[in-house]
Amino acid sequence: MKNSLDRLIEERIQREIQVQTRRHFIKQCATGMGGLALGSIFVGCDPLSSQQKNKKNKKIAFSERDLNPLATLAPPFAPRAKSVIYLHMAGSPSQLEMFDYKPELQKLDGQACPQSLLEGKKFAFIRGTPKLLGPQAKFTQAGESGNWVSNFMPHFKSVVDEVSFLKAVHTDQFNHGPAQLFMHTGGPRLGRPSLGSWVTYGLGSENQNLPGFVVLTSGGKNPSAGKSVWGSGFLPSVYQGVQCRSKGDPVLYLEDPDGISRNLKKSTIEAINKINKEEYAKYADPEILARINQYEMAYRMQIAVPEVMNINNEPENIRQMYGVEPGKESFANNCLLARKLVEQGVRFVQLFDWGWDSHGTGHDTAVDLGLRNKCREIDRPITALLLDLKQRGLLEDTLIVWGGEFGRTPMQENREGKTMSFKGRDHHGDAFTMWMAGGGIKKGTSHGETDDIGFSGIAGQVSVHDVHATILHVLGFDHEQFTFEFQGRPFRLTDVEGEVIKEILA
């Protein structure tokens, strides 16, 4: 005897078979002239392969990847790192007050900027002839590497020998939204998968009770580009980043409502996903598989997430090392959570810290006081993150990436040709600093060089695509071969560009 649930499922399937759906309509119209035109557009978009179309009335076998899109996969070649923590300073910090020391710029402070530097260049706000602005921080060399670090980052000096600087990164985007999209998806427009989505698509996750891609934000706001910077684009939505909170419940609606037992919820999800599997058997739509996985992941997360996201269970000395503030949303809390997440097998952890837009429109955005305060918020936690990973033996398997979406100009910002009341710098994509550390990265090195005032790269210039190619390389991928078929052609994170930055590889 079939139980009532099985009968309901069969009745639901029979009703669906009789209903004329949008997919049926498109397929039945495929012989018309409009269908021929649509067919050329939709090549690569039809979720049913020719083999599946021939067998659409037969039962489709589900592969492990179908039923578990986050199942752990081996990369094509031996990886140097197995997880990533990406620290993005949303708004873009000034490299000239942090890591790119320019004593010549200090000598030129207050002088009119040469017109040759302005001609043909695009700026967000600079108008007329701005004045050059010397560094607003003091620099010293640190560690055995002798890399220059400003007094804005005193704690970081103790770990400078762990990192590899990229001093001449460039981008062709000079507004926050497009530049952030470019930095995280490989393109300045909406619709492409984020770096974290590519990584989890290619490698899956080592912990099936947690998302493979977790996002943590601080600073009070999301990035200017919104949640698209951790979206899955044309990849199945199961690979998009899951945003968690560092205060309160880590995920909203994590707890069951009153009167709903865990067993009842399990039975409900099993019933829903039985229907979803029947739907997939008819249409082979990968989004149905994503839905199945997300229901089951949400069920498992109710047990795993509260434990891993609890910073109160960390020893007091660890919490002091990071400078965490239990009950608050802070960058320090997120750095500690990032360590806990990769320790538990999460593949990609993305930290966005908002508030780095140093235009000089007030105290909070000035490159002397405002930037100093922002550096104070990240200096200790980043240093603690590197030290903590290292002492646990995790740094050799974890790639750390730090940077913004572009840099800042060596001239002081002016609007309508007038110098700002506070000291600020405009957006600048010609040259800025990023750094990497951990798995597969050479320690205590610096690649690339800018001119005497930090305006342009003069050696070792690298692009955003080069950065992406290098990240994929240490994870075991050839960025030119790592593709996804969409709209009739293979897409890749690095588009048609990018070279691995071999100079910073260990």
Beta strands, then each sheet from edge to edge (+ up, - down):
strand 1: 83-90
strand 2: 139-142
strand 3: 147-150
strand 4: 163-170
strand 5: 213-218
strand 6: 242-244
strand 7: 348-354
strand 8: 398-403
strand 9: 407-412
strand 10: 414-415
strand 11: 418-419
strand 12: 425-428
strand 13: 432-438
strand 14: 445-447
strand 15: 449-450
strand 16: 457-459
strand 17: 462-463
strand 18: 484-486
strand 19: 489-491
sheet 1: 6+ 5+ 7+ 1+ 8+ 13- 4+ 14+
sheet 2: 6+ 5+ 7+ 1+ 8+ 13- 4+ 17+
sheet 3: 2+ 3-
sheet 4: 9+ 12-
sheet 5: 10+ 11-
sheet 6: 15+ 16-
sheet 7: 18+ 19-
end
